[in-house]
Amino acid sequence: VGFTAQVNTLIAMASDRGMYALVDWHQLNPGDPNYNLALAKQFFTDIVTSNKHRNNVLYDIANEPNNVAWQGIRDYASEGIPVIRAIKNDAIVLVGTHGWATFGASDGGTLQEVIDNPIPFDNIMYTFHFYAASHLEFYRTRLDSASDVLPVFVTEWGS
């Protein structure tokens, strides 16, 4: 309850300042978001319920999935998104992509996996992370190709 209250306080502070708030379920280890699916469902139930009156909150359901195939992430999203949408049917939901949110560029996966098997919901965006020091032309090309056909939100970057 304490952590959830703190998140709600930060959302309210951003809202009071006319800012967007991006609430992210940050799981790095283990990289498969299905491992903590029950906890994620409870977290988003609590946060979305408290903030359903706000239109400035975005929900990132799995930040940097890794060591998990795209199908596993898609299965997770198919379980998690309905939890959010049952409370706020027009919520914007962000979905992390395989290979630490690189459309598979960091783990040998492919963008085509996502294109051929997209998340079956409206009002979603796929996340991409880019770090200039280590993510060279291959990553920029992957992002360009993804953004040509999918809604993409770059939620982490660095130079």
N, C-alpha and C positions, 0 to 999 in steps of 0.2 A: 504494500500500500504506500509506503514512504517513497519508493522510487517512482511509482505511477503518479503520485501527487506532485513530485518534483517536475516530471515531464509536463504535466498539465499546467504547472506554474510557468514554465518556460514558454509553452504554447500561448498562454494568456499574455505574457510579456511581449512576445512577437506580434500577436494580434493587436495589442494596444498601440503598437508602433506602426501599424499598417504593413507589416511584413508577412511573408509566407513562413510557415513552419513545416519542415520535412522531418517526420518521425520515422526513424529507421530501426529495423530489427537487425542489430549488428551481431552476426555470428561468424566468427572466423574459424574457430576450432570447436567442434568438427565443422568442416566446410559444407556438409550436406544439411540443408535447412530442415529436412524431414526429421532429423534427430530431435529437434526441440519444437516440433509442430504443435503439440498441446500447449506448451508455454507461450508460443507466438500467438495462438488463437486467443488465449486468455488476455495477453497483453493488449492485442488490438481490440478485443471486446471492450476492455476497460478504457483505453485511450479514445477510441472512436465514440463510445457512449458519452464520455465527458465532453467531447468536442464536436458532436454532430451538428451543432448550430453554427459552426464556423465553416466558411468557404475558403479559407486560406491555409488549410492543412492538407499536406500530401503524405501518403503512407508508403514507405519503402519496406516491402515485406521480407526481403532477404538481401542484405548487403554482402556483396562479394562471395557468392556461393563458389566453392572450390572442391576439387576432387569428387565431383558429382556430375553426372551426365545431364544434358539439357532436359531429357524426359523426367528425371527426378525433380528438377526445379519446376517444370511445368506441372507435375503432379502436386507438388507442394502449393503452388499458386492456385491450383484448382480447388484445393482445400481451404486455403487462407483467404482468398478474395471474397468468397461468399460470406464469411464471417463479418468482414468490413461492410460489404454491400447490404447485408441484412439490417444494418444500423443506419448507414448513410449510402443510399443507392447510387448517388452520383459522385462518390469519393474518387479522387484521382489516386490510383495505385501504381507504384513503381515496382518493377520486378527485376531483380539482379540477374544477370546472365552468367553462363558458365565461364570458368576460367577467370575468377575474380572480377566479374563484370566487364569482360572484354569480348563478349560474343565468341568465346572459345579461343581467342588469340593466344592466351597465356597457357593453355593446357592442351593444345593440339586439336581442339574442337573446331567446328565450322559454324559460320553464320547461317549456312543453308539449313542446318538443323532447326534453327529458330524460325526461319522463313517458312519451311515446310510444315512446321508443327507449332504455330503461334499460340499464345495464351488466348483461350476462348472467351474473352470478356472485352467489353468496350471501356473506354476511358482509362486505359492503362498506358504506361510508357516503360520501355526497357532501359535499364541503366548501363552506362559505360563509364569506365575509369581510365584515365590517361595520365601518365607521368612522363614528361618530356625527356628526362635523363635516361630512362630505360626503355620506353615505348617508342620505338622508331617508326619509320615509314609504314611498316606492315600494320601497325596498330591504327595509324591515321587512315590507311586504306580501308581497314576493316570498319572503322567508324563511318567513313564516307559511304561505303556500300550499305551498311545497316541503315543509316539515316535516309537513304534514298527510298527505302521500302517500309520502314518501321518507325513508329514514334520513339525517339531516343532522347533521354535526359542524361547529360554528363554530370554525374553527382559527385565525382571526385576528380581532381586534376592537380597537377603540380609541375613546376618548371625547375 
